[in-house]
């Protein structure tokens, strides 16, 4: 059944972005805000909770002060389409992921609550919208975040067709070639120097990855990853074999590449910490 379309004046059919951060504008405190691009102004959001259906979870890179930052986008279908954007390493992202990892059925609405912590930190509390009961999981700073994100994405994929029909609008499409965006996202995740990527491309007589054959692009990805692992593992062959298993083979089986690389990185860091 198609929902009745209201005629007349309205706002453009674009997602509403909510940025998680604690601060103050004109004497008004906030823990999340909208951003007016034209005026370059933060607009505090007074309400501290959002009720809706979690429809998508994705990793996005955004440039800030000349550097790329990896963000977690929490896409919520409600009266409008909302995108709650936060740094993937923030306490908000981690507390959200820990609670969301307990949910098996995403066809039911949730309440996402932003809560101020100490020293400008922000946490997330998640509630079942029907029962108003809080979904709690013990804090674990060493959780396998890559696996948690992948598991939530998998469950969302299996329940998305049951979410009520709030129009699912695509976020402003990237005008970047998919392979260029792929290299950018992976480089950002690894914090790999852009100059080294450019130098590698120059040796291939191109100025961007999308001009290369896919085998060469895969070679560049592996080069960046193993360079990152150089000081994380006592035996380089071990890092490479894990890369083959946890990244290459996992992607062939359908895993998200960024999520797989993130999991590989965490496993190497955990092994290094255990060896100290």
N, C-alpha and C positions, 0 to 999 in steps of 0.2 A: 504494500500500500504506500502510495506516494504522499508525503506530508503536504498539507496545504501551504502554498507559497503566499506569504504576505506581500502585498503590493505597496509601493510608495517609497519614500526616502529611506535609505538604509546605509550602513557602513559597507565598504568594499569587502568582498568575501575572502578575507585574508586571516591567517591565524593570529591569535592574540598571544604575544610573547610575554612571559613573566620571568624576570631575571632574579635569581635568588642572591641576596646580599643584605647585610645589615648596615643601616646608615641613617642619615637624616637630611631632609631637604626643606629649607625654609621653616625650620623648627618642628617639622613633622617627621617622626621616626618611622622606619619601615624595615621589614625583613625580606620583602620582595617588591619589585617595582616594574612598571612598564617604561619604555624608553621612546621618547619622541625624537625621531631621527632628524627631522627638519630643524628643530630647535635645539638639538643635542641636549635634551633635558630629561632627567629621571622623573617619573611620575609615581609617587608612592601609592601602593595599593593598601587600603585600610583593612580589607577583609583578610584574615590570616588562613583561610581554608578555601579549597576548591573541590566541589563535588562533581564527579563525572566518571566516564568509563575510560580506563587506561587502554588506548588503542595501539600505541606504538612506543618502542624504546629504541633510541638510536644514538650512535656516537657521531659527533660533528666537530669539525675543526673550524675555529674562528680566529681571525687575526686580531691581536691586541698589542699596541705599542710596538709594532714591527715584528712580533713573534706570534707563531701559531699556537693556539691553546685547544686542547681536547675537551669538548663539552659533552655532557649527557643531556639529551633532549627527551623529556617525558611528555608524550603527546596524549592529551586528554580530550575526549569528545564530551561536550556538555551543551549549554545553550549556544555556545560558539566552539570553534576548535581552538584549544589552548596548547601552547608549547611552554612547559616549564624548563628553563635552561639553567644549568649549573655546571661548575667544573666537575669533571669525573672523579677527582681526588678529594672533593669537599666532604665534610661531615654530613651535609644534607644529602648528597648523592649516596653515600654509604649507608646512612640510616634508612633512606628510602629503599635501597636495594635489599637490605637485610629483611625488612618487613615484607616487601613485595615477593621475595623468594618463597614465602610461606603460602602464597595464594595459588590455588590450583585452577580456580574458575574466574576468569577475568570478564565474564559476561555480566557481572554484577557491579553496580556503581561503588566507587570508593570515595573517601574524603581524604584529601591530601592537606596536611596542616603544617605550616611553617612555624618553627619555634626558635626564639632567640636563645643563644647560649652565651658563654663568657667570651670576652675578647673578640667580639664581632663575628663569632661563629654562628651558624644557623643549622638546626637539625630538622628532620622531617618526622612527623608522626602520621601513621596511616591508619584509617578507620574503615570498618565495614559501614557503608552508608545506611543500610537497612536497620542494623542492630545498634549502631553507634558505638560498637565495641572496638577497642584499639587492637591492632594487629602487632604483637610484640615479638621480638626476637632478641636474644642476648647479644650485646655489642661484641663484635669481633673484628679488630683492626687488621687482622691477618687473613680475613676471609678471601676465598678465591673469587675475586670480583668478576674476572672474565667469564668464568663458568656460570656465575649467578646471572650475569647479563644475558648470556646465551640461552640459559634455561628459561628466563622470563620471556625473551623474544620468541622462543619456540612455543611456549604456552599461549602467548598472544596470537601467534599465527594460527593456532588451532581453534581459537575462540572468536576471532575478529568478525566472523560472519554472523555471530549472534548478538553483536552490539547494536543497539537501536540506531536508526538511520539518521543521525546527525551527519550532514554532508561531509564526507572526508575530503578535505581540500589539500592539495599538495603544497608544501612549503615552496617558496620562490625557487624555481629550478636553477640548478647550477649551470652556468654557461660554459663550464669547463669540461673538457673531454674526460670521460670516465677513467682512463688510464693515468691522465695527469693528476686527477683528483685522488686516485688511489695512491700514487707516489707521495703526494702532499700529505695525505692523512697518515701514512706509515712513517714518513720522515718526522712528522710532528710527534707521533707517539714515541718514537725512539729518541727524539731530540737530536736528530742527526743533522750536521751542518749543511745548510743549503748550498754553500760554496762547493762542497765536495760532490754534491749531486750534479751541479752545473759542470764541474770538471769532468766527472764520469761521462756525462752526456756529450761533452766536447770531443772526447776520445771516440765516441760513436758517430761523430759528425752530424749531430742533431742538437736542437735547442730545447726540446721537450720530449717527455717519454712517449707520448702518443704517436710519435713518428717512428718508433721502434717496433720490431716484431715482438709478439707477446713473450717469446722465450727470453729476449733481452731484458724486457721489463721485469720478468721473474728473477733474472740474474741480478738486476739492480736491487730488488727487494731483499734478496738473500745477502748481497754485499752489505747493505745497510744493517741488516739484523745481526750478522756475524761480527760486524765492526762494533756494534753495541755490546755484544757478548764477550768481546776480547778480554776484558778485565773482570768478567763475572764468573768465569769458569776456569778451573785449573787445567782442564783438558779440552782443547778446542774441538776435537773430534766428538766429544760428548755433547757440546752445544750444537754442533751441526747435525748429529743424529737425532737429537731431540727436536730440532727445527724441522727436519724431514717428517718426523712422526706427528708432532703437535701442531705444525702449521701446514706444510705442504699436503700431507695425507689428509689432515682434517678438512682443509679447504676443498680438496677433491671430493670428500664425502658430504660436502654441503655446508660446512661451517663458515661463519663470517670471518673474513681474513683478519680484520683488525682485532676482533675478539680473540682469535686463535693466537695471534702474535703477542697480545697482552698476557694471555695465559702462559705462553712459553717464557716470556720475560719474568713473570712472577715465579715460575718454577725454578729458573736459574738463580734468581735472587734468594729464594728460600733455601736452595741447596748450598749456596755460598755462605749464607748466615749460619746454617747448621754445621758448616765445616770450620767456622771460626772458633 
